[in-house]
Amino acid sequence: MRKFDYSFLDTGLLPANLIGITGNIYSLRTAAQMRKKNHAKIFTELEYSAKISSVKSSNAIEGIVTGDGRIEAIVGKKSAPLNRNEAEIAGYRDALELIHTRHENLAFRERDILLIHEIIMTPCGDELAGKYKKNDNVIVETAPDGTRHVRFRPVPAAETKAAMEQLELAYLEACSDPNVDQLLLIPCVILDFRCIHPFRDGNGRVSRLLSLLLLYRNGFDAGKYVSFEEQINKYKDLYYEALQKSSAGWETNRNDYIPFVKNFLSTLYMCYKELDKRFAVSEGKRISKTSRVEAAVLGSLTPLSKAEICAIHPDISPTTVEAVLGRMVKDGLIKKIGNSKGSRYIKNG
């Protein structure tokens, strides 16, 4: 059976760029924590927007899609699911809500992992919701010419429960080691979960929810306000490439965790960087939507378009952004460059 051993994280022999990115994440986390204390309303608005993006993106990675309007209606519980895709989307919504509201009471343990899977899969009537796979499964890759081959063979069904128990115990042991950085441990555990592939369906979605759970429990909650799943979906080719590299040789304990760890930390770093861009503060005072738009333009060294400002502050409507920009131009605070839809705005002087 596969051995789960994270003692290599206590050797100090990790690549320098991993240490660098963890330092940046810790720094940005500190800034976000300070802002959240004083600007709860803004973070609440960002959380709702991120929740919609998370539900949409995590399901889209698996090819489960529906229209944006339907996504928002389902996430807001304004409409019941109309088909299987929407039922699976509703299941992810409910599981994500559980992670957001009860992560302090959940842990990386069998009962909670099975609960998360049950919540995801029950709405679509899956008979194995909340249960490990009953038959062996394989990860199949299709070549450009249409031929298929087995890329990876997960743990057999008969050994799945024992493997999950060993993974849980290894994680608990590593958690008790003060020399192991939890930020490096989390992606290693998630990779091992992906390689065990304990469920017939829903493994990818459960892995992303477990990522959030472990990050939240360790104080890294940027994914609440900037969708972690959306960042994965944006660069899913890189995600799957890292997953493939780190799973090679896994069955014989010869795999290299580092590619997946790098990808995982880069994704989290992008979340914190995006949160840093979207949130404007000035002299410790609560900032209105108008002031946040003003700060985005006045603080930029390069001209910004309306679309770019909307991307920085997705919770602010384009109408509001346009109104604020118009007033700032009229008041002489900024100047408008160009007269088309691609017009950009920059501070005067």
N, C-alpha and C positions, 0 to 999 in steps of 0.2 A: 504493500500500500504506500501511496505517496506520503512522505514525511513533511510536516509543516514546521519550519524552523526559521525564526526571524532574528536569530542571534547575530547575523551579519550586519544588522543595523546598529549594533553596539561596538563595532570594530573601529569606527572612525575612518574607514577606507572608502568612503563614498565620493563620487565625482564632485569636484569643486563647484560646478554649475548647479548641482542640486542644493548645496549649502547656500549658494547665492540666492536662488529663487525662494527658498524657505525664509531667508532673512527678509526679502522684500514682502513676502506674504504677511509675516508677523508685523512688519511695520505698517502696512496698509490696514491690517486688522485693527491695530491700535487706533488709527485715525478714524475708522468706521465706528468703533465702539464709542469713542468720544462724541461723534456726531449723533449717534442714535440716542444717547441720553438726552440730548437737547432738542431733537427734531423728530419726535415719535410719529407725528402725523405724516411727514414726508416719507418715512420708512414704511409706514402702513400702506401708503399709495404705491410705493415701489413693490411691496410684497404682493399686492394683488396682481399687478402687471406681470411680475415674474412668475406667479403661479400659473397664469394662462399660458405663458411661453413654455414653462416646464412641462405642462400636460401635453401641449401640442408637440413639442420637440421630442420628448422621450418616446412618444408613440410613433412619431414620424420616422424615427430611426429604425423602427421595426416594420415600417410600411403601413402603419395604421393611421389613416388620415380622414379628415372631413373638413368642411369649410370653416373659415375663421369665425364666422358668425355663429355656427353651431358649436364650435369649441367654447366660445365665450358664454353661450347659453348653458352649456353643460357644466362648465366650471362654476358659473354663478347659480347653478341649480334652478334655472328658469325654464328648463325643458328636460323631459325624460329622453333617454337614448332611443333612437329610431331604428338602429341596426346593430350588428355585432361590433363593428368598428367603434361606434359611439358608446356601446356598453363597455368596451375595454378602456376607452378614454375616461368614462365615468369611474371605472375602477381605479385607474391611476390617480384621478382627482381625489378620491377618498383616501387612498393610501398616502398621498402627498400631504393631505390635511392631517392625517395621523402623525406623520413625521414632524410637521410644523408645530403641532400643538402638544404632542406628548413625547417628544424625543427624550426628555429627561427620565421618563418612566420606561423607556424601551432600551434594549441592549442588543449586542451582537450575540444572540442566543437562539437556539432552535425554535422555541415557541414564538418568538417575535418575528423571526424570518418567515416561518410558516404563516403567521398572521398576515404579514404584508402581502405575501403571495395570494392568500385567500381573499383578501380585500380586492386585489387587482382582478382576479380571475372569476370571482363569483358572479358579477353582473352579467357576464356573457355565458353563464351556465356551464363552465368547465367542470367536468366531473372530478378532476384532480386538483381543484382549487385548495390550496393549503396542504397539499400532499406531495411528497417526493415522487419522482418518475417511477413507473413500474417496469419500463422497458429501457434497454440500453439506447443511447442516442449518439449521433455523430455530427460533427460540424462539417458540412459539405461545401466545397467551393466549385463554382462553375467557371470554366475557362472561356475565353472569347469565342472559341469554336463550338461551344455548347457542351463539351465533355465535362463530366463531373469527377471529382476525386475527393477523398476524405482528407481534410486539412487537419482535423484534430479529433481524437477519441477521448471524450470525457470519462470520468469515473463510471464504471458499470452500475446499473441500478441496484444490484444486490449489495454494493459497497458504499452507496451514497450516504446513508444515515451515519455509518461509522466515520466516513471522511468528514462529514459536517461536524461531528462531535470532536474530532481531532483538530479541525480548523478552529473551532470555538475555544478549545483549551489552549491552543498555541497562541491565539490572540490574547487571551486573558493573561497568560504568562508574560508575553511581551509588554502588555500594558503595565505590569507590575515592575518592570525594569526602568528605573529613572533615567537610564542612559539612552533609552530608545525614544527618538522623537516621534510622537504620535502622527505627525503630519507625513512622515515617511512610511510609517507602519500601515496606515489606512489603505493606500493604494495596493500594497502587497497583499493584504487580506482580500481586497476586492478582486484582484487578479486570480487568487486561488479559488474564490467563490465562482468566478466565471469559468475556470477550468474544471471544477467539479461538475458544473452545469446540472444542479440537482433537480430541476423541474423539467417536465415535458415541454412547457411553454412559459414564457414570461421571465426567463433568466436575466435578459438584458435590462428589463425595466426594474426588476428587483435589485439588481446590482447598483443601478443608479440611485434608487431610494436608500439602499444601505450606505452608499457613499455619503449622501446627505445626512443620514442618521449619525454616522460616525463623525463626520465633520462638525455637525451641530453640537454633539455631545462633548467635543473637544474645543468648542468656542469659535469655530470657523463657520460663520453663518452667512457669508456673502451670497450663497446660493438661494437664500430666502428673498433677496432683493434684486439679484441679477441671475437669471436662470442658468444654472450649471448645465442642465440638459441642453439648453439652446446652444451653449458654447461647444458642447460635444458634437451636436448635429451640424453646426457650421463647418467643423473640421473633422467630420467623421472618418474621412479617408485616413487622416493621420492617427485617429483613435484606433481604428481597426488595424492599421499597420503596426502600431505599438503593441496592441493586444497579441497580434500574430508573432511578433518578435519575442515577446516575453513568455509566450506559452510554448515556444519551441523547446522540446526536451523536458517539458514539465512532468510527464509521466515517469521519468527516470531521475527526477530531482536534479536535473542539469540545466534548468532554465535560468534566464537572466531577468530579474525584476526591473532593472533600471529603465529600459525603454518605456514601460507602462507607467512607472513612477514619474518619469519626466513629463509624460503626456498629461497625467493626472494633475500634477502640480502646476503645469502651464495653464491648464483649464481653470483651475482655482485662481491662479494669479490674474488671468484675464477677467474673471468675475470681479475681483477686488479692484482692478484697474478701471473697469467699466463703472463700478459703483463710485469710485473716486471721481470719475469724469461727470457722472450724472448728478452728483450731489454737490451743491455750491453752498459754502458757508462764508459768513462775513462778520468778523468781530464777535463771534459767539451768539449772534442773534438768530432767531427763527426767521427763515427766509421764505417769502411768499413765492408763488409760481412766477409772478412778474419779475421779482428780484432775481430769481434763479435764471431766467432767460437773459436778463440784463448782465448778470455775472458771467454767463457763458460767452457772450459777445465781447464784453469789455475786458475779460481776462484772457482772451485769445490773441496770440501773436500773429495769427493768419486769418484771412477772411473766412467766415462761416456761412453756409447756406441755411435756409430754413429747414431743409431736410436733415442736415447735420445736427442742428439744434434739437430737432424733434427726436433724433436718435439718442442724443445725450440725455434728454428728459422725456422718455416715452410716456410718462403719466400726464404730460401737458399737451393739450390738444393743438393741432396745427393752427386753428383759428386764433387761439390765445397767443401763440408764438408770433403769428403774422401781425396781430394787433400791437403787441409790445414792440416789435421791430419798427412798425410804422410810426409809433409815437417817438421812439428813440431817434429815428431819422429826422422827424419834424422838429424835435428839440435840439438837434445838432450834436447829439451824443455819439452817433455813429454815422457812417456814410455807406450808401448802397453802391455796389459795383455791378454794373450790368442791369438790363431791364427785362430779362427773360425769367422763366421759371428757375433757372440756375443762378439767379442773382445771389451775390454774397455780401456780407456785412462786416465792417471792421470799425474799430474805435477811431473817432476823429482825432487828428493830431498824432 
